[in-house]
């Protein structure tokens, strides 16, 4: 987890918190790229990907926005050592799960993106679970107030 110094989190806590913030900043960049995709850029994609992207329901885009924005906020709260990081990481995870449910269960995204296209969403999901777990552990150690 992290080495405690006088009941306070050690360097690993700050490294993990900073990495979480950077990770979620990258997610925010991907989100903005998704919602601001120009018609010209969309036209350069294979037709199956164009259809997949243009058929994304509003609620799934909202789930994407919730996942990245809540992840960013939760990362900041973690760095500020606030207990609110835990439920906000849970909201972020819920947004990610909803977005993936739409893409891979409801709309069959695996057929469009293939195995390689599942790697990043899988990483995002695993990291979201780990960040929630870490925040809960930090709260249990009284590092978050």
C-alpha positions in Angstrom: 0.0 0.0 0.0 2.2 2.8 1.2 4.6 3.4 4.1 3.2 5.4 6.9 5.2 8.1 8.5 3.7 9.2 11.9 0.3 8.1 10.8 0.4 10.0 7.6 0.7 8.5 4.1 4.1 8.0 2.7 5.5 8.9 -0.7 3.7 6.0 -2.5 0.4 7.7 -1.6 1.4 10.9 -3.4 2.8 9.0 -6.4 -0.4 7.0 -6.8 -2.5 10.1 -6.4 -0.5 12.0 -9.0 -0.6 9.0 -11.4 -4.4 8.8 -10.9 -4.7 12.5 -11.7 -2.6 12.2 -14.9 -4.5 9.0 -15.9 -7.8 10.8 -15.6 -6.5 13.9 -17.4 -5.7 11.5 -20.3 -9.2 10.2 -20.1 -10.5 13.7 -20.3 -8.5 14.3 -23.4 -10.0 11.1 -25.0 -13.5 12.2 -24.0 -13.1 15.7 -25.6 -11.6 14.0 -28.7 -14.7 11.8 -28.8 -17.3 14.5 -28.5 -15.4 17.0 -30.8 -14.6 14.5 -33.6 -15.0 16.4 -36.8 -17.0 15.1 -39.8 -13.7 15.0 -41.8 -11.9 12.9 -39.1 -15.0 10.6 -38.8 -15.0 10.1 -42.6 -11.5 8.8 -42.5 -12.5 5.8 -40.3 -13.8 2.5 -41.6 -17.5 2.5 -42.2 -18.2 0.1 -39.3 -16.4 2.4 -36.9 -18.3 5.4 -38.3 -21.6 3.7 -37.7 -20.6 2.6 -34.3 -19.5 6.1 -33.2 -22.5 7.9 -34.6 -24.9 5.4 -33.0 -23.6 6.0 -29.5 -26.7 6.9 -27.4 -26.6 10.2 -25.4 -26.8 8.3 -22.1 -23.6 6.4 -23.0 -21.8 9.6 -23.8 -23.0 11.0 -20.5 -21.7 7.9 -18.8 -18.3 8.5 -20.5 -18.4 12.2 -19.3 -19.3 11.0 -15.8 -16.6 8.5 -15.6 -13.7 10.8 -16.6 -15.0 13.9 -14.7 -15.7 12.0 -11.5 -12.3 10.2 -11.9 -10.6 13.6 -12.2 -12.5 15.0 -9.2 -11.8 11.8 -7.1 -8.1 12.0 -7.9 -8.0 15.6 -6.7 -9.9 14.7 -3.6 -7.5 11.8 -2.9 -4.6 14.2 -3.2 -6.4 16.6 -0.9 -6.8 13.7 1.5 -10.6 14.0 1.5 -12.8 11.0 2.3 -15.2 12.1 -0.5 -12.7 10.5 -2.9 -14.2 7.1 -2.2 -17.8 7.7 -3.3 -16.6 9.8 -6.2 -14.3 7.0 -7.4 -17.4 4.7 -7.2 -19.4 7.2 -9.4 -16.5 7.2 -11.9 -16.5 3.4 -11.9 -20.2 3.3 -12.5 -19.9 5.6 -15.5 -17.2 3.4 -17.0 -19.3 0.3 -16.5 -22.3 1.9 -18.1 -20.2 3.1 -21.1 -18.7 -0.4 -21.5 -22.1 -2.0 -21.1 -23.4 0.1 -24.0 -20.4 -0.4 -26.2 -19.7 -4.1 -25.7 -23.0 -5.6 -24.6 -25.8 -3.6 -26.2 -24.1 -2.5 -29.4 -21.6 -5.4 -30.0 -18.5 -3.2 -30.0 -16.2 -6.2 -29.9 -17.1 -7.1 -33.5 -16.2 -3.5 -34.5 -13.0 -3.0 -32.6 -11.7 -6.6 -32.2 -9.4 -7.9 -29.5 -7.0 -4.9 -29.7 -9.9 -2.5 -29.2 -10.8 -4.1 -25.9 -7.4 -3.7 -24.3 -7.7 0.0 -23.4 -11.3 -0.3 -22.1 -10.2 -3.3 -20.0 -7.3 -1.3 -18.6 -9.6 1.6 -17.8 -12.0 -0.7 -15.9 -9.2 -2.4 -14.0 -7.5 0.9 -13.0 -10.9 2.3 -11.9 -11.5 -0.7 -9.6 -7.9 -0.4 -8.2 -8.3 3.3 -7.6 -11.6 2.7 -5.7 -9.9 0.0 -3.7 -6.9 2.2 -2.9 -9.1 5.1 -1.8 -11.1 2.8 0.4 -7.9 1.4 2.0 -6.5 4.9 2.5 -9.8 5.9 4.2 -9.5 2.8 6.4 -6.0 3.9 7.4 -7.4 7.3 8.3 -5.4 9.0 5.6 -8.6 10.6 4.3 -10.7 12.9 6.4 
